[in-house]
Amino acid sequence: MIPLVEFPELVQHYAPYFERVFSPAAFVQLKRYISGLIVSENKTVEGINLLCVVESRNQSSLNRLLTESPFSRLRIAEQLLARYCQTHRIQ
């Protein structure tokens, strides 16, 4: 397994659109999780955590993001819609 030493370009490009939805710590976890889903063969929390040497954190932090994080699904949807409108030049 090749370690992830930086976030994939795709994640670096799109993640900033969702930064306002998450706390700084949760935002890093989100980027780690999405990066792991993209590049890891083992898509479990443990597999993703082992893969990430960039912003290395305890596995329990990623578990908390996925199970207890108080982020708002509505705010995520709003950010997705804003991104879509911006991309398609819709006002």
N, C-alpha and C positions, 0 to 999 in steps of 0.2 A: 504494500500500500504506500503510495507516494503521498507525503504530507502536503497539506494545503498551507502554503507560505504567504499567500495573499488572496484577497477575495477575487473571484473571477470578474472579468471586465463587465459582464452582464449585470452582476450584482452591484458593482461600483456605480454603474450608470443609473440603474433604476431605484436603488435603495434610498437615495436622498429624498425622493418623493414621499416617503413614508416616515421620515425621521421625526416629524412633529407628532406622530401618533404614539411614539414609544419614549420611554425614559432613555437616557444615554446608554445605560447598561443593557437594557432590553433591546435597544437598537443594534448593538454589537452582536447580541445573541441571535437576533433575527437574521443578520447578515451571515453569521456562522451556519445557522440552520439551513438557509436557502442555498448557500454555497455547498454544503454537505449533500443536500438533495440533488444538486446538479452533478457533482463530481464523484461522490462516494458510491462504491459498489454496495457497501453495507449501510443502508439508509435508516438504521436504528439510531436512537439518541446516543448510545454508547459508541457506535461506529463513527458517527459524525464528530463527536467530541474527540475521539482518538485521532481523527484525520486533521483536525484544525490545530496547527501550531501558531497560526496567526491569531492574535488576541486569545491566547490559551486561557481557558477558564475551567472551573470545576463542572463536572457533568450535571450536578444538581441545579446549576444556574440555567442550563438549557431545559431541563425538566420543568423548572418553575415557569419559564417563558411559555411553554406549551400547555401547562396545566393550570397555572394560577395567575398569569399575567392579567392585569386589569385593563389592557388596551381595549379600545372601543372598535367593534366591528363596523359601526356606522362611520367612524372617522376614517377607517381604512377604505371603506366603500367610497366615501367622499373624495379621498385622495386618488383612488383609481379613476373615478369619473372626471376629476380635474385633469388628471394626466391624459385621459382619452380626449377630452375636449381641447386641450392644449396641442396634442399631436395632430388632431384633425381640424384645428383652427375653428372650433365651434365656440360661440360665445353664449 
